[in-house]
Amino acid sequence: MRWMRLLTVLGMLLAVAGFLTWALRDKLEWSERDVWVGYSGAARSNDFLASQRLLERMGQRAASIRGLPIGKEMPGRSDVILLPRRQTRITPGQAEALIAWVRKGGQLITEGLTAEPREAPETQDPLFRAVGARMVWRPERPVGGIGVGANRTDPKVFDETNRNVRVQLDGRNYQVRLGAWQELLDLGGAAVYNAQNASGIKLLQYDLGQGRMILCTELSCLANGNLAEEDHAGFLAALVLGWGPGNRAWIVYREEPPTLWFWLRDNAWRVLVALVLLIGTGVWSAAARFGPRIPDPPEGRRSLLEHLTACGRFQWVQRDGIALLRSSREAALARLQRVHPGWEQLNFQELCTRLAEFSGLSEARIAQALRQEVITDPREFTAAIQTLDLIRKQL
């Protein structure tokens, strides 16, 4: 019966599958399509590889790096650093190093890290704070707008997102997409150029010493998928090409904090050298003890008198000889009790008188030997021991 039920269920399933196949026979169609699965190779990890390749095709030396250059790895004076994707707040020391490098003739192009409140007492981004700028939110969405670069009288209507900005570089205008919901504030009024649209300022330029610093709300326009849109390629070329003779462009495609090793190498190399020398000295001094252990030489046999002398010296130094004096008293009194048991009934004064008559010693000397508890002079200790020894021997 069980086999019959299984065969019945299997037959029903086959019948249903056959019916579905017949019903969908004319409704299914096989075809091939291309599906975007993302970039491959180096472009999968480097979102700005296209910018590097474009600059290289134009004869410009360019390189993509991970992490900000610090210390001795700072680029040349006429080089260009691009920070198109800020993810980590750099330290004040890194910001000072970058600003000092810009003043010597470098060009720094960076986007903002995060938007901050307009009324914040201090800008959190060290790079923006160094030049008196701040990136803030612009949540309201303006309807229509005008693009204003260096010439604010030239109106132009932009797309509905208000992301396109007209930027003027070297006498040419470029339509660039710099984001819609942030704007830049020039708090110190030191910017020599700005580019804005209806949603606010999107680009600020500062001339610092012999160099230049350009701040943008965002630089995703230089990413692999956006470089071919609008005038992004021309904008990149205008920023980098011709900045200095033989210059090189450094694109920081992934910002990373400096490792402890690099920080120590650039700021505390003297301490590292001293530590290596200290460890080497310690290993060298310990190396002399490597190998089999040499047995200690046998100690010479000492006499009983030396042992007693050492014990007495220790007792006197550590306990003022009180323990030895008490032992001598106990031995003398025990001898007295065995030889003259009747003297136990005498008081202390009568006992001292009887012992003085018996031994020929003075009562004061005997009393001091039997009752004195504090001895500060070694001669008193020796006299008391001699008195007790004479009493014990003469009983």
N, C-alpha and C positions, 0 to 999 in steps of 0.2 A: 504493500500500500504506500509505503514511504517513497519508493522509487517511482511509483505512478504519479504522486504529487509533484515530485521534482521535475519529471518530464513534462507535466502539464504546465508548470510555471515557466520552464524554459521555452516551451512552444509559444506561450503567450508573449514572452519578451521578444522572441524572434519575429512574431507577427507584427508587433508594434513597431519594431525597428524597420521592418520591410515597408510598412505603411508610411512611416516618416520619410524614408528614402524616396519612395515613389512620389510623395506629395511635394518634397523640396527639390526634385530633380530639375525642374525648369526654372527655379528661382535662385539657384546658386551659380556664381560665375567666378572663375579663377582669373586672377590678374596679378601683375607685379608692380610694386610702387617703391619709390625711394623714401626712406624714413630717416630723418635727422637724428643721429645718435650722439651728437657732440663732436668736439674736436679730438684729434688723435695726436700722438707724439708729444712734443714739448708744448704744443698749444693747449693740451688738456690741463696742465698745471700752471701755465703762464698765460694769463688773460690779455697780456699786452705784447705778445710775441709779434703780432702784425705790425705794431708801431716800430719795433726794433728792425724788422725786415725792411720796412719802407724806408727808414732812415739809411740803412745800409745800401739799399738800391740807389739812393740819391747821393752816395759817396760820403756819407757821414758815419764816423765811427760810433758804434752804439753797443751797449751791453745791457742785459737784464740780470739783476742781482736780487738776492733775498736778504732783507735786513738793511738798515741804514748803514752807510759807511761811517766809521768812527775812528778817532785817533789817527794813527799813522796811515790808515786806509782811505783818508779823505781824497777826493779827486783833485785834479789839477786846478789851477786858478781860473782858467777859462772854460772849464767843463760845465755841463748842465746836469742837474739832478731832477728827475721827475718822480713825484710821489702821487701816483694816480689812484691809489686805493689805501686810504688811511684806516687802519684797524686797531692800532695800539697807540696809546698816548705816550709820546716820547718823554724822556726825562729832561729836566731843566738843563742838565749838562750837555745833552745831545743838541738841544735847541741852541744853546750858546755856541757850540762848536759849528753848527750849520750857519748861524748868523755871521760868525767870524769868517767862515769860508766865503760867504756871499760878499762881504765887505772887501775881500781881497780880489774879487773879480769873477766869482762864480754866479751862476744863475740857478735859482731854486724855483721850481714850478710845483705847487702842491694844492691839493683840495683840502677842505675842512674835515675835521675829525667827526664831530657831532654838533648838531645845532644846540645853542644855549639860549636861556631866557634873555630877553632884551635888557631887563633891569638887573641882571647879575652884577654884583659888585666887582668881580674880577673874571677875566677870560680864562677858562680852564686850559685851553690849548696853548702850550708854551710858544709855539711858532707864531700864532696869531697875536698872542699877548706881547711878543717882542716888538711888533710894529704897530700896535694899537688897533688891531682889527678884531672882529668877532663875527661868527656865523650864527644866524638866528633863524627861527622858523617863520615861514610866511604861509600860514594855513589858508588864508582867504584866497579864493580863485578869481582873479580879475577877469572881466569880460572884455576881450579884445586887448590891445596894448600897443605900445610904441617901443621900438628899439632905439636906444640912445647910446652912442659910443662917445668918442671925443667931441663930436658935433651933435649937440642935443636938439638941433632944429630940423634934423632929417627924420621925419616920421616914417614908420613902416609897420604894417599890421602883421602880426605873427600868428602861428597856429594856436589852436584853442588851449593848449596846455601851457603856453607862455614859457616854453623852455628854450627856444631859439634866441640867441643873443648876437648882435652884430658887434664883432670885435675888430678893432683897427690896429694892425701891426705893420710897421714899415710902410705906411701909406696905402695899404690895401685892406679891404674889408672882408671879413670871413663870417659866415653864418655858422654858429656853433651851438650845440645843444648842451647846456650846462645845468639842467635840472629846473624844477618848477617850484618846489615848496621850501626852498631856503634862499636867504639873501645875506649879503655881507654888509657889515657896518664899519665905516672908517671912523673909529672913535677919536683918533688923534689928528685926523685931517692931514696926514702926511702922504697920502697916496698921490702919485703924479698922473695917474690915469685910472679910469673905471669904465666898465661896460655894463649896461643894465637894460632891462626891459620893463614891462608893466608890473612884474612881480618883484622888482627890486634889483639891487646891484648884484651881479653874478661874478664879476672879475675885478680885482684890485691889483695895481702895479705899484711897487715901492722900489725906489732907487736907493740902495744902501752902499755908500762908499763907491767902489769901482764895479759893483755887481748889481744884480736885479733880482727881485723876488716877486713872483706872480701868485696871487691867491685866487682860487676858484671855489665855487660852491661844490662842484663835483667834476670829475674828469673821466667819467665812464664813456665819454665820446671817443676816447683813445683806445677803447677795448677792441678785441678782435672783431666782434660782430657789428661794431658801430663806426669803425674807422672809415668805411666807404660811404657813409651817409653825409649829407650836407657838405660843408667845407672842412670836415674834421682833418682830413689828410693835409690839406693846405695849412690849416691852423697849426698842426704839429710841426710841419716843415718851417713855418715862419718863426716858431718859438725857438727851434734848435739850430737850424742852419745859419751859418754866418755869425754866430754869437762871438766866437773868438777863433784865432788861427790855430788849426790843428786840435780843436776841442773834441771832446768825447761826451756822448750822452749816456747817462746812467739811469735806467728805468728800474725803480724799486717795485717789482711786481708783487711782492709779498713783504709786508712790513713785519719785522720780528724784533723783540727786545734783544739787546746784546747779551751774550752769554757771560757767565762769571769769568771764564778763562780770558776772553778778549778784554774785559774790563780790567782784570788784574794785569794783563800784559801791557796795556796802554797807560795805566795809572799807578801801578804798584810793582813795576818790574824789579826795582831795587829790593823790595821786601822778598820777592820770589828768589832773587839771587842769594840773598842772605839766608833764606830758609834752606835752599839747596846746599849751601856751604855748611850750614849747621848740621843738616842730616848726614852729609858726607863725613864731617868730622866725627859725629857720633858713631857711624858705622866703622870708620877707621880705628877709633879707640876701642870699639868692641871686638874688632877682628883679632886683636892681639890675644884674646882669651879663647879663641877657637882651638879645638883639638882636645886631646885627653887631659883630664884634670890631674895636676901634680899633687900627690898626697902631702898632708901637713907633716912637718918634721916631728918626731916624738919629743915630748916634753921631758926635761930632766927630772929625776927623782928628788923631791924636797924633803928636808928633815922635819921631824915633829916640832922642833923649836920654831922653825919658820912658819909652820902652820899655826901654832899657838900665837905667835906674834901677829900674824895677819888677822886672826880672829879677834884678838884683843884690840887691835887698831880699829877694826871695823866697829866693834861694840862701843868703843869710846867715841868715834866720830859720829855714829848714827844715833846712839842712845845714851851718851855720856857715861857709859860703864855701869849703869844702874843694874842691868840684868846680871852682870858678873858679880857685883857686890852683894846682891840678894842671894845668889847661889852660894857664895862663901858664908854668909850669915846662916843660911839654912843648914849647911854642912856643920858649922861650929855648934849651933844649938842642938842639932840632932846628936852630935858627939857628947855634948854636955848632958843631955837627958839620959843617955845610956850609961854614962860613967857615974853621974851624980843625980839620980832621979829625985832626990829630996829637995834639990835646989829649985825645982819647978814651982814650989809654993812661995818662993821669995818674990818680993816686988822688984821693980827694975833697979832702984837705987841700992837695995841690999844685994842684988845679984852682981852689980858692978863692983861693990865693995868686996864681996867674996872673991870675985875673979881677980881683982887687983892684988889681994893678999896672996892668992894662989900662984899668980904668974909673975908678980913683981912689976907689972905695968901700972900706969896711972889710971885713976877712975875716969878722968875726962877723956883719955884716949880710947878706953874701952867703950864708954858711952857713945862717943862719936862713931866708932866702928859699928855699933849695934843699932843706932837709931838715925844716923844722918841719911837723908833722901836726896839732897841736891848737892852735887859736887861740881865745882867749876874749875878746880885746879887739879891737874894730873898727879901732883905730889900728894894731895889729900887722898886721892883714890888709892895710890900705892901704899900710903901709910895705913889706911883702913884694911886693905887686903893683908898686909903683913901682920897687923894686930890680930885679925881673925885666924890667920894661919898659926900664929904662935899659941893662941888660946887652944885651938883644936889639937895641936901637937902635945901640949903640956898637961892636958886633962888626963 
